[in-house]
């Protein structure tokens, strides 16, 4: 079940490869995520040494929590195996790819973050994406009206 998607990522990048990563959270953050009070559109991923972190992912403070509330945009550690982290880091440096958060979802009551290796689209590629989307909409309208 998807909680939130990063639609900007699919518009600005051509996704080459996808991975699923666990994320280190506090209890009240999980409750906020369950309520849907999370935003990953401005988030980005950085590799530091043998660890990988997601920065700028905004999780609103849980309103009924009486305990310490963490900063909404703090860096959160992602849980991946070391060979996966090294491979991602190598590909991102070698081929000019970026590591991008794509979506946040639950899997067996655990919060997971789908990340992808993306190659930045040029302006003309974005125009092609918009044109194709408009053509698909028009085609679906025509089919709907003919029924």
N, C-alpha and C positions, 0 to 999 in steps of 0.2 A: 504494500500500500504506500504510494508516494505521498509525501507530506508537502514538499515544495520542489519546484523545478527551476533551473536557471535557463530561462528562455533566451537570454542575451548570449549565452555561450554558444547555442546552436546557430544563432544568427551571425555572430562575429568570428566563429571558428569552424573549421572543418574537422570533425572529430575522427581521429585515426584509430584510437584504441580506448577501450573502457575498462575500468577496474572498480572493484567494490572494496571499501575500506571501513573498518570500525572507527569509532570516534570516542575520545575520552571526554565524558561529561559529568557534571554534578547532578544530584537528584532533582533539584528544583529546575534545572535546565531541561531535563527530560520531560517534566510535567508541562513546561511551557511549550515544548515541541509537540507534545500530544495535543495541546490546544491549538496548534498551528501558528504560534507566534514566533516565527523564525523567517529569516530572509537570507538567501545566499546569492543574490544577484550581484552584489559588490565584492563577494569573497574571492580570495586568491590563495594559491598553495605555494609554500616555500619549503625547500629541503635544506635542513641544517645538520650537517654531519651525517649520522646514520638515522636521523629522525625526520619526520615529515609533519608539517603543521599547516592548518587552515587558518588564515587571518581574515578579519573583517566579516566573519559570519555573525550576523546579528540575531541573538536569542534574547527576547524580551524577558525581563525579570518576572518570576512567578508571583502573582499578586497576593496569594494566600500564604506565602512562605514567611515564616517568622525568623528564620535563620539568615546567615550571611548570604547576600545575593552577589554573585560574581559579576564582573564587568560584562556588559552585553556583547562587546566586540573583541573579547580577549582571544589570544591565540589558543587553538585547541589541537592537541596532538591526534594524529591519525594512526590507526593500528594496521600496519602492513609488515610483511616479512622483510628482512634486510635485503635479500636479493631483489625483491620487487622494487624497493626504494632505490637501490643502486641502478637498476635498469631504467626506471623512470627518470632519474636524475641524468643518467648518461644520454638517454634519448632527447631529453629536453635541451641539453647543452649542445649535443652533437648536430642535431638536425633542425634546430631552431623551432622546436615545438614548445608549447606551454602546457603546464599541468593545471587543469581547470575543474572546479567542482560543478557537477552536472545536476544532481538531484539528491534529496535527502529522503530516506524512507525507512520503514520498520521491516525487520526480518526476524521472525521468532522473538518478538518483544525487545529486540536490540535495535538501536539507531545506527543506520549505515549511511555512508556518503558515497555516492557514485562519482568517481573522478575519471577524467579522460585526458588523453594527450591530444591537443588540438593545434592545428596549423592555422594561423591567422588568415582570414579571407581578405582579398583586395576589394576595393570599392566596386569594381565591375562584377565580382562574384556575388556581392550583396545585392546588387541590382538584379542579377539573374534569379536570386532566391526570391526576391519580392515579386518579380514578374511571374515566376512559376507558381507562387502561392495565389496570386490574383487569377491566373488561368484556371487553377484547380477550383477556386471558389466559383468562378463563372460557369465552369462545366457542371459543378454540383447543382447550381441554380437551374441550369437548363434541364438537367435530368429530373430535378424535383418538379419543375413546372410541366414537364411532359407526362408525368404520371397521372 
